[in-house]
């Protein structure tokens, strides 16, 4: 990869179709396409609306969009500081193993450091051994003792109505 041909920029509302295409490609890669309910309207409202707390970076190789990262602030009560949570990091298959994912992850890490975050964290699927190896080579720790907990859809509605 030629450093001059890689550019990374913040996404804007005009990038909604591109962001949604990356979301759908990521879901297909993760074998989760059946879970994608996002639309351009939802992406526009939630990522670029007035109350959005989420940011998106787009990576380009020349004029071609090749990768994206979605992140937002969370908070660590143990550290007493905000953190940055990387929701998605995706590089199109034709551009993998060329440094684009690394460049995006480093940019997000720099943002976390500039904002005085206590940590940067994200999830990885247990079968994605290439990603796990990649993250570990960058100094990340895989938290094997932690399990992701999620409530969605009807289960969330039911939980919200419990007394």
Secondary structure, 3 states (H helix, E strand, C coil): CCHHHEEEEECCHHHHHHHHHHHHHHHHHCCCHHHCCCCHHHHHHHHHCCCCCEEEEEEEECCEEEEEEEEEEEEECCCCEEEEEEEEEEECHHHCCCCHHHHHHHHHHHHHHHCCCCCEEECCCCCCHHHHHHHHHCCCCCCCCCCCCCCCHHHHHHHHHCC
